[in-house]
Amino acid sequence: MYGKIQITGKLELQTGMHIGGSAAFAAIGAVDAPVIKDVHSNLPMIPGSSLKGKLRTLLAREYNQRLVRPDDDDIRIARLFGTSQKGNIQRSRLLFSDMVLSNEEELRGRGLQSLTEIKFENTINRMTAVANPRQIERVVRGGSFDLDVIYEASDEAEVLEDMKTLGEGMRLLQYDYLGGHGSRGYGKVRFRDVRTEAAAGAVREELVRTCGEILNRCIGGQE
């Protein structure tokens, strides 16, 4: 068996999110920590690597018995995200696309002039009382990104277990954060309108439908 199942939906920001971009050429007085943006549209984006890495990290905390290298992850994680372990090399079954902000018109219709906000923060040295102010750019609350993940199905007996693992990672993320500074309230997200469809190869329609049901049960959504 070989086929591809496409997983689509929305990833919505419940709080402002910061995934850093380059400030190498920032002008004097510019924001200290800008967010990463799509070079063509200048819209905020979420790299596929950021979502993939966060999901894997959360699953490793739950499934691994102890702190281990990524190559020694639980078999359920390695099967989905891949491993370069010597003698047990596996390619990732999940292919994550970069996600660009998709509801610009809606946000501007609410009266927003900018799709990002600047949050001023300050740390104070406990010993010297010296302040260290900084400006952090965040994608605004309410921003929505189009989820697009391809799952490569090579063993029908493992597909449903893989979906449960992926769904559990998505569930955990909704109780965690994406991007930086999550302990200070940044990056709370939720998934919605998750759908699955056969994209290529011989994948039974019933199996694809069941995959969608599993993911939606995990994240608390509805088909």
Order of alpha helices (4+ residues) and beta strands (2+ residues): beta-beta-alpha-alpha-beta-beta-alpha-beta-beta-beta-alpha-beta-alpha
